[in-house]
């Protein structure tokens, strides 16, 4: 199946992935890129690599074999030989390649007889390689919301407010109602919110700086509820670094999902949010059953309600004024982080 893509985009992947060139050409080691888009008397040479004592000349085409392409490669080879003779290019064997998407046996033979190796490649494979190995937003794309089984943020208060008395998990278990598994889930959830420092299987729990601020601003009358200040602390955390943890990303994602659906119908129907959230969060194939999708959507929408970002009834979801503002700030922050990552990628 034909793929429509700009040749320069495929080039960019090769430029940033000597390992891909190594795999395609079956080399023993990664080649080192010498020049990209080298200007020569014959035109612009796409890629020139150094491999051991050899120069690898690669002309890349999005299309099938053409004799004109072959002549172009041979012209570049002659240019490089001239540069070598003039002392403008390091000495070494020049090994020319024509990368194209289609070539039959006869065409490959014609190329080889001319001293050019015709390499058939699939741009789809190159783009797949990019997504799996090189994409500048890899760390962002790989983070996905998780279901820890805590239905509301305030459910961690029964143990986190006790950390001024003890930092021992085993001692907390005797002070907090519920099973050891429930406490473990609460501890894990609090760590996802960056309120505590704790390593699995360790007995010691410590409040982070954020955690200390969170505890300091608890509601003195109804400590089981989130105070306005606590909600602001967590909202700030989410909007400033939405990729900090799977739970934080899930909170950001549920609000974004509601915001997107609101462009079509408002208030947002819960049934639509349940279906869309699993796509938006990248969990469509993980939350396979309707129950799993329902539970995850209900859970994360609860967190968003706790923070004042959403409001909901039994069958509808509403964006609050804080939710609108949060979404706009969030989209800007995510864009800046991805731009920074992409800039680092293309400057390599």
N, C-alpha and C positions, 0 to 999 in steps of 0.2 A: 504494500500500500504506500503510495507516494505521500511524502511529508512536505509541508510548506514551511520553510524556515530560511532566514537570511544566512548566507554563507559565513558572514562575520561572526555570528553567534556560535556556530560550530567551531570556528577558529579559536574563539575565546576559551572554549573548554579545553582544547588541545594546548593552548598557551599556558594554562594553569594546571595542566595535568601531564607531566612527563611520564607518569606511570601508565597512563592510557596509551601513549605512543609506544611505550615498552611492550605492553600487552599485545597491541595490534601487530607490531613488527617482530614479535617474539625475540626481543633482545634480552641479554643477561642482566643488564642494569638499566637504570633510568637514564635517558639521554638528558643533556643540558641544553636548554633553549639559548641559542646565540643571538638570533635576530627574528623579529616578527615584522612582516611587511617591509622587507628589505628592498630599497630602491636600486634597481640595476638598469643598464641600458635597454634590456628587453622588457622591463616593466617592474611590477612589485612582486617579489618572491614572498609567498605566504609564510613559510616557516623554515628556519634553518637551525638544526640541532647539532651539537657535538656529542658523538658517542665514541668513547675510547679515543682512537686516533682517526676517526672517520667523521666526515661531515654528512649529515642526513638532510637532503634537500626535499622538502615536501610541498607539493602544490595540491591544494584542497579544492575539490569541486562538489557542488550540490547538483549532481546530474550524472548521466551516463558518459561512457568513454567517447572522446572526440579526438580526431587526429590533430586538430588545432591545439588541444590541450597538451598533446605529446610534444608538439613543436615548441610550445611555450616552455615546458620543462627543460627541453634540450637547450633552449636559448639561455635559460637561467644557469644551467650547468656551464655553458661556455663563458658566461659572465663571471662566474665564480672562479673558473680556471684562470681567467685573465687577471682577476684580483690577486690570486695566489702568485702569479708570475710577477706582478708588480709589487709584491710584498705587502699588500693591503689586507690579506686574509691568511689565517694560519694554514700551514701546509697539511695535507692529508687527503686520503681518498674521498671523492665526492660520490655519494650514493643517492641517486635521484629516485623519488617516488611520486607517483600520481595517484592521489586518493580520489576515487570516484564511487558513485553509488551503484553503478552497473557496468559490467564489461563481460563479453563472452570470451570463450577460450581463444578464438582467433585474434581478437583485439588485445588480449593479454599477451599473446605470443608476439604480436607486432611491436608492442611496447618493449617487451623484454629484448627483442632483437635490436632495438634501438638503444638499449642500455638503461631502460627505465622500468622499474618494477611497478606494475599496476596493482593497487591495493583496493579491494572492494570493501566498503564499509557502509554501515547503516546509521544515518543521522539520529534515528530514534534511539539506538543503543548509546550513542554519545550523550544525548540529552538525559537518558536514563542514568548513565554513569554520573553525570553532573548532579542530578537530583540526589542520588544516593551518597555521593562522596564529596562533592565540591560546593554545593549550593551555599551561598553566604549566610543564609538564614537557617542552616541545618539545626543549630541548637534550639532555635525557636520552633521550627516545625516539629521536632521530635518530642517536645514537651506537650503532654496531653493531660487533661483533667483526670483525676482518679476519684473513686468512690471509697471513702474510708468508713462510711456508715454513721457519721455524725450528722444529725439532721438540722441542728442550729448552732451558731457560733457560741452562744451563751452556755451551751452544755459543757464547755471545758472549764467554766468558772469554778465548779466544785473542787477541782484539784489545783488549778493555777493560783487560786487565792490562798492555798495552804503552803505554797512554796516559801513563804517567809518563816514557816515553822519547821519544815523539813525538806530536804532535797533528795530524799530516798524514795525510790519507786516502791520498794517493799513496805515502807512505812506509810506511804500514801494509800496503798491498797487497803490497809486497816482503817483508814480514815474516810475513804470515799466509798459510797455505796456502789454496788454493781460487781460484775465479774472482772477478773484480771484482763480478759480480752477487751472489755469495754474501756477500762482505764488505759490499756495500751493504745486503743484507737484514739482516745482523747489526747493522749500524749503525742501521738504521731500527727494528729490534726493541728495541735498547738505548734509543733515544730514546723509544719508546712506554712503556718502563718508567721513564722519567724519570731514567735513569742518566747520560745525556749531553745536551749541548747541541750541536746540529748543524743546519745548514740545507742542504737538498738542493742539489747542484751546488757547494757550498762545500767547500774542502779542509780547513778547521779543525774539529777536534772537541775539546770540553772536557767534563771530568767535572762533573756537578752536585754539590751538597753531598751528596745521597743517593748519587751515584755514588762519591764519595770515601770515604764510610762503607762502601759495598759492597766496594770494592777493599781497604780497610783490613782488613776482616774476612774475607778469603779464607781458605780452608782451606790451612794451610801444608804439610800432608802430601799432600793430594790437591787441588791447585788447580783441577783440571778439574771438581770437584764443588761444589755449593752447600753452604756451611757453614750451621750452624743459625742463626747470627746473620744471614747474608745472607738466608736464607729468612724470618726474622722481619721484617727491614727491608721486604721486598717485600710480605709479608702485611699489615703495618701500612699501607703505601701503598694497597693494594687496598681494605681495609676502611674506611679513612678517606675515600677519594675514589674510589668505584667507577666514576665517570663521567669520570675524568681522561683516559683514552684508550681507543680501541677494544680494544687488547690487555688492558688492565687490566679493562675491562668484561667481556671474554670469559672471563677467569679467574674473576671473580665469578659470571658466568652459568653456567659449567659446574658449579660447586659447588652453586649454587642449584638447578640442574636435577636433579642427583643427589639433593639433599635432598628435593625435591618427589616424585620418583619413588620414593624410599625409603618414602614414606607408603603406597605400594601394594604394593610387593614389595621384599624385601631379602635378599641383596644386589641391587643394581640391575643388570639385564642390560645389557650393552654395546649390544646391538641396540636396546633401548628408548631408551637415552640418545642414541644416534646420531640417531634420529628426533625425539626430543623437543627436543634441544638446538637444532636448526635452527629450531624454532618459538620456543623461549624466547629465543633470541638475535636474533630478528627477521630471520633470514637464510634462511627457508624457500625463497624464490623466487630467492635469489642462489646458494645451494648446491643447484643443481637436480639434479645427478646423485648417485647413491649414493656414488660415489667421493669427490666433494667433501664430502658430509656426513660420511663416514667419516674423511677426512683431517682435517677441522676438529675433529671430536670427539676424535679421537686426539691431535691437537696440543694442544688446550686441556686435556684430561685429563692429558697429560704435564706441563704447567706446574703443574697443581694437585697432582700427585704430587710434583714437584720442591719445592713449598712445604710439603709434608706435610699437605695438606688432603684429599686423596683417596688411596686405594690401589686397585690394580686387578690383575686377572688377565686372562687372554686373553679371557674372556667375561663378566666381572663387575666392578662398581665398588663400592667400599666407602667410607663416610665415616669418617674418622679422628676421634679426640676433638677434635683441633684444627679439623677440618672442621665439626663440629657447632657449636663455639663461634664459629668464624668466621662461619658462616651466620647465627646469631642476631644477632651484632654488625652484620653487613652489612645485614640487613633493617632494623634500627633506624636505621642511618646513612642508608640510601637513603630511608627514610620521612621522616626529618628534613629532608633536602635537598629532597624533593618538597613537603613542607609549607611550607618557607620560600619556595619558588618559587610555590606556590599562594597563600600569604598575600600575596605581592607582587602577584600577578595581581588578586586580589579587592579590594585596597586602592587600585587605580588609579582 
